[in-house]
């Protein structure tokens, strides 16, 4: 294995709801997710009775559905999306 090789990895993020228009998820951190090197996104809801996961073609698609206008913020956990192996 080449120890100096850099590979792309997913970038983790949290979805923080500032205003809950629907009254379902509440405010604060409502989901965690990962943006894969392909640009696709997987999120897991971390609030509510029934925790679930879902996938989207892009972060933009995810936010179009779950962003509630400007009422949801993406907070990145990972700064880089490459790692040395």
Protein Blocks (a to p, Z undefined) as FASTA:
>chain_A
ZZkbccddddddddddfbdfkomnogcjfbdcdddfkopacdddfedjbdcddddfbfkl
mmmmmnnpjlbccddfblbfcdcZZ
